[in-house]
Amino acid sequence: MKLNIKLLLAATLLATTGTVLVGSTGASASSLKGEACPAAGSTLAVGNTTYTCVAVKVTVKVKVGKKIVTKTVTKDEWNAGVTVQTITLPTTNFDTTPPGTLLWQEAFNESGPLFSQNYNNGTALTSTPVTKYWTAVTGSGTYGTGEIENNVASAATEDGYGDLIITATCIAQSNPGCESTAQPMGQTWTAARIWTQGKLTFEYGDLEARIWLPAGAWNWPAFWMMGQDFTNPAVGWPNCGEIDIAEGLQHETIDGATIHSNNPGTSADWEGGSGLNQQAPISTAAMTGGYHTYGVLWVKNAISFTLDGKVFAQDTYNPANGDVTQTIAGESKSNVFGYTNGAIPGVGGSWPFNQPFFIIFNDAIGGITSPVAQNGTTSQMKISWVKYYKYQGQGTVTGA
């Protein structure tokens, strides 16, 4: 989930099919980095690399009379540059050809509330919850994202036909109904957030889920992961890392896949919460009109995203210089950060994805937007299963 959804959407970076975009804070990405340039905003293409002239502040010592004083001045210099090269993404359909051994799966094949006890005519048959893998994250609050719903465990149910249903409901007491600015936080919508934190973690491998994303502009559904040290006060977000495998964005018109980390040496997140994002090649009608599989192929220093079994984007980290390489199959999109098309905005240096992560499903409401719906309006996010395989010989599940 994002701290600033508007910035995230503006930072969606799509290149022409079969290109790899290389951009980072690493000086090795450019032989011109730091050299003087003519004017801020100008660009220079050298071979497959495009450099942008940027204004930077530097401290210099100058002699004033008999004294040496320190002054801050602005100078124009070339940035690290963006290199475009030809590359081919994998063409295997990993839905029909699993990449390795099945290590774990969740079928959601019970009936009733996911977190209820097993009852028969009012008599408790067991004190153990039906689910042993999931915990409900309850309560309202912005989570730093501006979402407005109250998460309740009862909004996550298994339908008895093999689906987990996360239901979002407008609970306003009168029409016109739910609007984020009309009533206090948590009093206009209910929904659910569940995770495997403290019960299951996954490191590397092929993780995918079969999901029917909910229809309605108020929804903000997501299938995502957080680093296991998310709850460690000394680490927290974004330093723990975040992998958004599928996320309904911009009023459910875009499915985004994103990784989040911190700027090197700080707790500031990549691009104010936007992260390194790529848009899945799927339409709103397809997203909200039926089931699709959304997945991640994850190895040390590399993460790829899949839609219906096929890779559409890939992020690779070079620990030698902090460079992050992004490969995207799609159409060209511009952005509003002043970078050239295809540039990766300000990432590199921190890569917290070589550690165990846990899974999260939720349908947030609103975010930065102000959704409006009639009292009683509902929508459903349906999850048929989650499967976890080895990939390229890598993959470990802990706690199953």
C-alpha positions in Angstrom: 0.0 0.0 0.0 1.2 3.5 -0.8 1.8 6.6 1.2 0.8 8.8 -1.7 -1.3 7.2 -4.4 -1.3 10.2 -6.6 2.5 10.2 -6.7 2.5 6.5 -7.3 0.3 6.8 -10.3 2.4 9.6 -11.7 5.5 7.5 -11.2 4.1 4.5 -13.2 6.9 3.8 -15.6 6.3 1.7 -18.7 8.8 1.2 -21.5 8.4 -0.3 -24.9 8.1 -4.1 -25.1 11.3 -5.9 -24.4 13.4 -3.0 -23.0 15.3 -2.7 -19.8 15.6 0.6 -17.9 18.7 1.2 -15.8 18.7 4.1 -13.4 20.2 4.5 -10.0 22.1 6.6 -7.5 25.3 4.6 -8.4 28.0 6.6 -10.0 29.0 3.6 -12.1 25.9 4.0 -14.2 27.4 7.1 -15.8 30.8 8.3 -17.0 29.4 11.9 -17.1 27.8 11.9 -13.6 29.0 15.0 -11.8 30.5 16.7 -14.8 29.4 20.3 -15.6 26.5 20.7 -18.0 25.0 23.8 -19.8 21.6 24.3 -18.1 19.3 22.4 -15.7 16.7 20.5 -17.5 18.7 19.9 -20.6 19.4 16.3 -21.8 22.2 14.7 -23.6 22.0 11.3 -25.4 25.2 9.3 -25.6 24.7 5.9 -27.3 22.0 4.2 -25.3 22.3 6.5 -22.3 20.4 9.7 -21.8 21.7 12.2 -19.2 19.7 15.0 -17.6 21.3 18.2 -16.4 20.3 18.9 -12.8 21.0 21.8 -10.4 22.8 20.8 -7.2 23.9 22.8 -4.2 27.6 22.6 -3.2 29.7 24.1 -0.4 32.8 26.1 -1.5 35.4 28.1 0.3 36.2 31.6 -1.1 38.5 34.4 0.0 36.8 37.6 1.0 39.5 40.2 1.7 41.8 38.4 4.1 39.3 35.9 5.3 38.3 32.5 4.0 34.5 32.0 4.2 32.2 29.1 3.3 29.4 29.7 0.8 26.7 27.5 -0.7 26.4 27.8 -4.4 24.3 26.1 -7.1 25.9 24.4 -10.0 24.6 22.4 -13.0 25.9 18.9 -13.5 24.9 15.7 -15.3 23.0 13.0 -13.4 23.7 9.3 -13.5 21.8 8.8 -16.7 19.3 6.2 -17.9 20.5 3.4 -20.2 18.1 1.6 -22.5 19.1 -1.9 -23.7 17.4 -4.8 -25.4 16.3 -7.7 -23.2 13.9 -10.6 -23.4 11.5 -11.5 -20.5 10.7 -15.1 -19.8 7.9 -16.5 -22.0 7.0 -19.5 -19.9 3.5 -19.8 -18.5 4.2 -20.6 -14.9 0.5 -21.4 -14.3 0.6 -24.3 -16.7 4.2 -25.2 -16.0 5.0 -24.7 -12.3 8.7 -23.8 -11.8 9.4 -26.2 -9.0 8.1 -28.2 -6.0 4.9 -27.1 -4.4 5.9 -26.1 -0.8 2.7 -24.7 0.6 -0.9 -23.8 -0.4 -4.1 -22.4 1.1 -7.4 -23.5 -0.5 -9.9 -21.5 1.6 -12.2 -24.6 1.5 -14.0 -24.1 4.8 -17.4 -22.5 5.3 -18.2 -19.4 7.4 -16.2 -16.7 9.0 -12.5 -17.2 8.5 -11.7 -16.4 12.2 -14.7 -18.1 13.8 -14.6 -21.3 15.9 -15.9 -24.5 14.5 -19.5 -24.7 15.8 -22.3 -27.2 15.3 -25.8 -26.0 16.3 -24.2 -23.6 18.8 -21.9 -26.1 20.4 -18.2 -25.4 20.1 -16.5 -28.5 18.6 -13.0 -27.0 19.1 -11.5 -23.9 20.6 -9.0 -23.6 17.7 -9.9 -21.1 15.0 -10.6 -22.6 11.5 -7.6 -20.8 10.1 -4.1 -21.6 11.4 -2.3 -19.4 8.9 -4.0 -16.1 9.1 -4.6 -13.3 11.6 -7.1 -10.5 11.3 -5.7 -7.0 11.5 -8.6 -5.0 13.0 -9.5 -1.4 13.7 -9.5 1.9 11.8 -6.7 4.3 11.0 -4.8 5.7 8.1 -1.9 3.3 8.1 -0.2 6.3 6.5 -2.3 5.8 3.4 -5.5 7.8 4.1 -7.8 4.7 3.9 -11.0 5.2 5.9 -12.5 1.8 6.6 -12.8 -0.1 9.9 -11.2 -3.5 9.5 -13.3 -6.2 11.1 -12.6 -10.0 11.3 -16.2 -10.8 10.3 -15.7 -9.2 6.9 -13.4 -12.1 5.9 -15.5 -15.3 5.3 -15.1 -18.6 3.4 -18.0 -19.3 1.1 -17.8 -23.1 1.3 -17.1 -23.3 -2.5 -13.4 -22.6 -2.2 -13.2 -18.8 -2.0 -12.2 -16.4 0.7 -14.5 -13.4 0.5 -13.3 -10.0 1.8 -16.4 -7.8 1.8 -16.4 -4.0 1.9 -19.6 -2.4 3.1 -20.8 1.2 3.3 -22.3 1.5 6.8 -23.3 5.1 6.8 -26.6 5.7 8.6 -28.2 7.8 5.9 -27.8 8.7 2.3 -26.1 10.0 0.3 -24.0 7.5 2.1 -20.2 7.0 2.4 -17.8 9.8 1.8 -14.4 10.0 3.4 -14.8 13.6 4.5 -18.4 13.3 5.7 -18.0 11.2 8.8 -15.3 10.2 11.3 -12.6 7.6 10.4 -13.9 4.1 10.5 -17.6 5.0 10.7 -18.4 4.9 7.0 -17.0 1.5 5.8 -16.1 -1.9 7.0 -13.7 -4.3 5.3 -11.0 -6.8 6.3 -7.2 -7.1 6.4 -5.6 -10.5 7.0 -1.9 -11.5 7.2 0.4 -14.4 8.0 2.6 -12.3 10.2 3.9 -14.3 13.1 2.6 -17.6 11.6 4.1 -18.0 8.1 7.0 -16.3 6.3 8.4 -16.9 2.8 11.8 -16.3 1.4 12.3 -16.4 -2.4 10.3 -18.8 -4.7 7.1 -18.5 -6.8 4.1 -17.1 -4.8 0.8 -16.6 -6.6 -2.9 -16.2 -5.8 -6.1 -16.6 -7.9 -8.1 -13.4 -7.3 -11.3 -11.7 -8.5 -10.7 -8.1 -7.7 -13.8 -6.1 -6.5 -15.7 -3.7 -8.8 -16.4 -0.1 -7.6 -14.3 3.0 -7.6 -14.2 3.1 -3.8 -12.1 -0.2 -3.6 -8.4 -0.4 -3.0 -7.7 -4.1 -3.0 -4.2 -5.6 -2.6 -2.3 -8.8 -2.4 1.1 -7.9 -1.0 4.0 -8.7 1.3 6.0 -7.1 4.1 9.5 -7.9 5.5 9.4 -9.9 8.7 11.0 -7.1 10.7 8.1 -4.8 9.9 7.0 -4.9 13.6 10.6 -4.2 14.8 10.5 -0.6 16.0 14.2 -0.3 15.0 13.3 -1.1 11.4 9.7 -0.6 10.5 8.4 0.6 7.1 9.8 1.2 4.5 13.2 -0.2 5.7 11.6 -3.6 6.1 10.7 -3.7 2.4 7.3 -4.1 0.7 6.3 -6.1 -2.3 2.9 -5.3 -3.8 2.0 -8.2 -6.1 -1.4 -7.0 -7.2 -3.0 -3.7 -6.3 -6.2 -2.0 -7.7 -5.2 1.6 -8.2 -6.8 4.8 -9.6 -10.4 3.9 -8.8 -9.8 0.2 -9.9 -8.7 1.2 -13.4 -5.0 0.0 -13.0 -3.4 -3.1 -11.5 -0.1 -2.0 -10.1 2.9 -4.1 -9.0 5.4 -2.3 -6.8 8.4 -2.6 -4.6 9.1 -0.2 -1.7 12.3 0.5 0.2 14.1 3.3 1.9 16.6 5.8 0.5 20.1 4.6 1.5 21.1 5.6 5.0 17.6 7.0 5.8 14.1 6.1 6.8 12.7 8.1 3.9 10.8 5.9 1.4 11.4 5.8 -2.4 9.7 8.8 -4.0 7.5 9.7 -1.1 5.7 6.3 -1.0 5.4 5.8 -4.7 8.1 3.1 -4.8 9.2 1.4 -8.0 6.0 0.7 -9.8 4.9 -1.2 -12.9 1.5 -1.5 -14.4 0.1 -4.9 -15.2 -1.2 -5.4 -18.8 -4.8 -5.9 -17.8 -8.0 -3.8 -18.2 -10.5 -2.8 -15.6 -13.2 -5.0 -17.2 -10.9 -8.0 -17.0 -9.7 -7.2 -13.4 -13.1 -6.8 -12.0 -15.0 -9.2 -14.3 -13.3 -12.6 -13.4 -10.5 -14.5 -11.8 -6.9 -14.0 -12.6 -3.6 -15.3 -11.1 -1.2 -12.7 -9.8 2.2 -13.7 -8.7 5.8 -13.0 -7.9 9.0 -14.9 -9.0 11.6 -14.1 -6.4 15.2 -14.9 -6.1 18.2 -13.3 -4.4 18.6 -9.7 -5.8 15.7 -10.0 -8.3 11.9 -9.9 -8.3 9.6 -10.6 -11.3 5.9 -10.1 -11.4 3.4 -12.4 -13.3 -0.1 -12.1 -14.5 -1.9 -15.3 -15.4 1.4 -17.1 -15.2 3.4 -14.8 -17.5 6.2 -12.4 -16.5 5.4 -8.8 -17.4 7.9 -6.9 -15.2 11.2 -7.5 -13.5 13.4 -5.6 -11.0 17.0 -6.6 -10.4 19.5 -5.3 -7.9 23.3 -5.0 -8.3 24.8 -5.1 -4.8 28.2 -3.9 -6.2 27.0 -0.4 -7.0 23.4 -0.1 -5.7 21.9 0.0 -9.2 18.3 -1.2 -9.7 17.3 -2.4 -13.2 13.7 -2.4 -14.2 12.4 -4.4 -17.2 8.8 -3.8 -18.3 6.7 -5.2 -21.1 4.1 -2.6 -22.0 3.6 0.8 -23.6 5.4 4.0 -23.1 4.2 6.4 -20.4 5.5 9.7 -19.3 5.8 10.9 -15.7 5.7 14.3 -13.9 8.9 14.1 -11.9 11.1 15.7 -14.6 12.7 12.5 -15.5 12.9 11.3 -19.1 10.5 8.6 -20.1 11.4 5.3 -18.6 13.7 6.8 -15.9 13.7 5.2 -12.5 13.0 8.0 -10.0 15.7 8.1 -7.3 16.0 4.5 -6.3 19.1 2.3 -5.6 21.3 1.5 -2.7 18.8 -0.2 -0.3 17.5 -3.7 -1.2 15.8 -5.3 1.8 14.2 -8.1 -0.2 16.8 -10.8 0.6 14.9 -11.9 3.8 11.7 -13.6 4.8 8.4 -11.8 4.1 4.8 -12.4 5.2 1.6 -12.3 3.1 -1.2 -9.7 3.4 -4.7 -9.5 1.7 -7.0 -6.6 2.2 -9.5 -4.3 0.6 -8.8 -0.7 1.8 -11.3 2.0 1.0 -10.5 5.5 -0.2 -6.9 6.2 0.3 -6.2 9.7 -1.0 -9.5 9.7 -2.9 -12.9 10.5 -1.4 -15.2 7.6 -2.4 -19.0 8.2 -2.5 -21.5 5.3 -2.4 -25.1 4.8 -1.2 -25.7 3.4 2.3 -25.6 -0.4 2.2 -23.3 -0.6 -0.9 -21.0 -3.7 -0.9 -18.2 -5.1 -3.0 -16.3 -8.4 -2.8 -12.7 -9.4 -3.3 -12.6 -13.1 -3.9 -9.5 -15.2 -3.4 -9.6 -18.9 -4.5 -6.2 -20.1 -3.4 -2.6 -19.2 -2.7 0.2 -21.4 -3.9 4.0 -21.3 -3.1 6.5 -23.2 -5.2 10.3 -23.3 -5.4 11.7 -21.2 -8.2 15.2 -21.7 -9.7 15.8 -24.0 -6.7 15.1 -21.2 -4.2 12.2 -21.0 -1.8 11.7 -21.5 1.9 8.4 -21.3 3.9 8.8 -21.1 7.7 6.0 -21.9 10.2 3.8 -24.1 8.0 
